[in-house]
Amino acid sequence: MADADAGPFVVGLSLPRVRSAVDMVTTRAADLSSGLLLPAFFVVAGLQVDVTTLGWRDAGVLVAALAASIVGKIAGAAGPARLTGMSIHDSLTLGVLLNTRGLTELVVLSVGAAAGLLTTTLYTVLVINAVITTLATGLLLSLIERWSRKSANRKADPSWTHAST
């Protein structure tokens, strides 16, 4: 470290660690936003959802959106991760974790709906897509873990053959 850099560093070390008013205000603001404003946002976003407008064609759009979003996100993350040397288990886990949409997608969808870019039906389909992909994360991670354990057991057991499955 150069001599010019040492002075501020030493002064910083010598100052007492007192919680400032800015830190207290920041903590209180974070508590307010996560405890009150975030749930209120979910309620407002949910009020714009109208499942009564959905028909069979919209159910097909939902299935297509789910397939495209899940496969696209998992393959888009797991593929490059695998190419860089990650294990299959870790790359699939990364892809599934990136598959969650939750809050970020709801914010974008709410902005799009407020700007008039999304119809109520499309907004509803995309919100359902966000909820399903977020809820599916735990299930998909469990399936990957179970598959990975089963695969590891097969490799460890010399008596296992393809004919025994």
C-alpha positions in Angstrom: 0.0 0.0 0.0 1.4 3.4 -0.9 2.0 6.0 1.9 -0.7 8.3 0.4 -3.3 5.4 0.8 -2.3 4.5 4.3 -3.5 7.8 6.0 -7.2 7.5 5.2 -7.1 3.7 6.0 -5.6 4.4 9.5 -8.2 7.2 10.1 -11.0 4.8 9.2 -9.6 2.1 11.6 -9.4 4.7 14.4 -13.0 5.9 14.1 -15.5 4.3 16.4 -18.2 2.1 15.0 -21.3 4.0 16.0 -24.5 3.3 14.2 -25.4 6.5 12.4 -28.8 8.0 11.9 -28.5 7.1 8.2 -28.1 3.5 9.0 -31.1 3.5 11.3 -33.3 5.2 8.7 -32.1 2.8 6.0 -32.9 -0.2 8.2 -36.4 1.2 9.0 -37.0 1.9 5.4 -36.1 -1.7 4.5 -38.4 -3.0 7.2 -41.2 -0.9 5.9 -40.7 -1.9 2.3 -40.5 -5.6 2.9 -43.1 -5.7 5.7 -45.7 -3.5 4.2 -45.1 -2.3 0.6 -44.0 -5.6 -0.9 -47.2 -7.5 0.2 -49.2 -4.5 -0.9 -47.6 -4.7 -4.3 -48.5 -8.4 -4.6 -52.1 -7.6 -3.8 -52.3 -4.8 -6.4 -50.7 -7.1 -9.0 -53.1 -9.8 -8.1 -56.1 -7.6 -8.4 -55.3 -7.1 -12.1 -55.5 -10.8 -12.8 -58.8 -12.0 -14.2 -58.9 -15.8 -14.8 -62.5 -15.6 -15.9 -61.3 -14.1 -19.2 -59.3 -17.2 -20.0 -60.5 -19.6 -22.6 -59.1 -22.9 -24.1 -57.0 -20.9 -26.5 -55.5 -19.0 -23.6 -54.8 -22.2 -21.8 -52.8 -23.3 -24.9 -50.9 -20.0 -24.8 -50.2 -20.6 -21.1 -48.8 -24.1 -21.8 -46.7 -22.7 -24.7 -45.4 -19.8 -22.6 -44.6 -22.2 -19.7 -42.7 -24.6 -22.0 -40.8 -21.8 -23.8 -39.9 -20.0 -20.6 -38.9 -23.1 -18.6 -36.9 -24.8 -21.4 -35.4 -21.5 -22.6 -34.3 -20.4 -19.1 -33.0 -23.8 -18.0 -31.2 -24.6 -21.3 -30.0 -21.1 -21.6 -28.3 -21.3 -18.2 -27.4 -25.0 -17.9 -26.0 -25.3 -21.4 -23.3 -22.6 -21.1 -22.6 -23.7 -17.5 -22.0 -27.2 -18.7 -19.8 -26.0 -21.5 -17.6 -24.2 -19.0 -17.0 -27.4 -17.0 -19.8 -27.4 -14.4 -21.1 -30.8 -13.5 -24.5 -31.8 -14.9 -26.0 -31.5 -11.4 -24.7 -28.0 -10.8 -25.5 -26.7 -14.2 -29.1 -28.0 -14.0 -29.4 -26.6 -10.5 -28.2 -23.2 -11.8 -30.7 -23.3 -14.7 -33.6 -24.2 -12.4 -32.7 -21.4 -9.9 -32.6 -18.9 -12.8 -36.0 -20.2 -13.9 -37.7 -18.5 -11.0 -39.4 -15.3 -12.1 -41.4 -14.1 -9.1 -41.1 -10.4 -8.1 -39.0 -9.2 -11.0 -41.4 -10.5 -13.7 -44.4 -9.2 -11.7 -42.9 -5.7 -11.7 -42.2 -5.8 -15.4 -45.7 -7.1 -16.1 -47.3 -4.4 -13.9 -45.4 -1.7 -15.8 -46.5 -3.2 -19.1 -50.1 -3.4 -18.0 -50.1 0.1 -16.7 -48.6 1.3 -20.0 -51.4 -0.5 -21.9 -49.0 -2.9 -23.6 -50.7 -6.0 -22.2 -54.3 -7.0 -22.3 -55.9 -8.3 -19.2 -55.9 -11.8 -20.6 -52.2 -11.7 -21.6 -51.3 -10.2 -18.2 -53.2 -13.0 -16.5 -51.4 -15.7 -18.5 -48.0 -14.2 -17.8 -48.7 -13.8 -14.1 -49.8 -17.4 -13.9 -46.6 -18.3 -15.8 -44.5 -16.4 -13.2 -46.3 -18.0 -10.3 -46.0 -21.6 -11.7 -42.3 -21.3 -12.6 -41.5 -19.9 -9.2 -43.5 -22.6 -7.4 -41.9 -25.3 -9.6 -38.4 -24.4 -8.4 -38.5 -26.5 -5.3 -40.0 -29.5 -7.1 -37.5 -29.3 -9.9 -34.6 -29.0 -7.5 -35.9 -32.0 -5.6 -36.1 -34.0 -8.9 -32.5 -33.0 -9.9 -31.2 -34.0 -6.4 -33.0 -37.4 -6.6 -31.8 -38.1 -10.1 -28.3 -37.1 -9.1 -28.3 -39.4 -6.1 -29.7 -42.2 -8.1 -27.0 -41.7 -10.8 -24.2 -41.6 -8.2 -25.5 -44.8 -6.6 -25.5 -46.5 -10.0 -21.9 -45.5 -10.6 -20.8 -46.6 -7.2 -22.5 -50.0 -7.4 -20.4 -52.3 -9.7 -23.2 -54.9 -9.9 -25.5 -52.4 -11.6 -26.0 -53.1 -15.3 -28.4 -51.6 -17.8 -30.4 -54.9 -17.8 -31.2 -54.5 -14.1 -33.2 -51.3 -14.6 
